[in-house]
Amino acid sequence: MLGDFSSALDDAILNSHEAHQEQMMQLLSDPNRNKQCGHADISSC
């Protein structure tokens, strides 16, 4: 288990990046959400 930590960490980082990319593409492709989130406070997205 401990030997897989490095691999698990790499996987977690890559999966987090993929999730962020997906959220970004959804935001950029939806003009209404883009307007809503086009300010500093993104908590309303």
N, C-alpha and C positions, 0 to 999 in steps of 0.2 A: 504494500500500500504506500509506504513512504517513498519508494522509488518512483512511483507514478505521479508524485506531487508536481514535478516540473512539467510533465505532459498535461496534467489536469489544469495547471495554471495557464499554460499556453492555450489550451482549449477554451477555458473560461474567457480569456482576453479576446480571442478570435470570435467567440459567440457573442460577446458583448458588443464588439465592433459591428458584427452583422446585424444585430438588433438595432443599433443606433443608425446604421445606414438605411434600414427599412423604415424606421420612423422618420428620418430625414426625407426620404423619397415620398412618403405619404404626405408629409407637410408641404413639400414643394409642389406636389402635383394637385393639391386642393387649394384653389384661390381663396376660398372663405377661411380656411384654417390658416393660410399664409398671412392674411390680413389680421386675423385674431392674434396670431403669435408673433407679429412683426415688431414687437416692442421688448423691452428688457425683461418684463415679468412674464415668464412663460408658464406660470402655474395655471393659467386659464386655458391652456391647450388641451 
